[in-house]
Amino acid sequence: MTGRTMHIAIIIIALMTFFQFHPPAAESAGIDWYSHEKGLVLGKSQAKKVLINFYATWCGYCKMMDTKTFTDSSVIAYMKNNFIAVKVDVDKERQVAAMYNISPLPDVWFISEKGAPIGNKPGYIPAKDMLQVLKFIHTDSYLKMSFMQFLDTQ
């Protein structure tokens, strides 16, 4: 190998090593989760709806939401652009969970830009379905039609 070829090979190996241990930000970036209090304040100040994800560490479906739904690139992008994301551990934040009368887990609540509850969707939500729910809430379609009617328009 010539000096120039050796230099290029070293650069390529260095870049490959770097990206192996430091994936590009778009791939590793996830949802920015906030506390209940901070999320509601941000929702009002940024005029964005708030999604509250109620979960427990022992809840299997909650873990599935974390590993499947909330890691989906379409869900992440839509949430980052249109919602403030809040995560509440029902075992650690019992008062917050009681305010929303949380019973089955997981339970996802939506809050308006002004801080008023819009509604909730309990149970596991696959990524494809979550994206539809996010669009339904974000576009204010919930004010004009049922979710089933909304799905018929998609």
Secondary structure, DSSP 8 states (H G I E B T S, - for coil): --HHHHHHHHHHHHHHHHHHHS--HHHH----EE-HHHHHHHHHHTT-EEEEEEE-TT-HHHHHIIIIITT-HHHHHHHHHHEEEEEEETTT-HHHHHHTT--SSSEEEEE-TTS-EEEEEES---HHHHHHHHHHHHTTGGGTS-HHHHHHH-
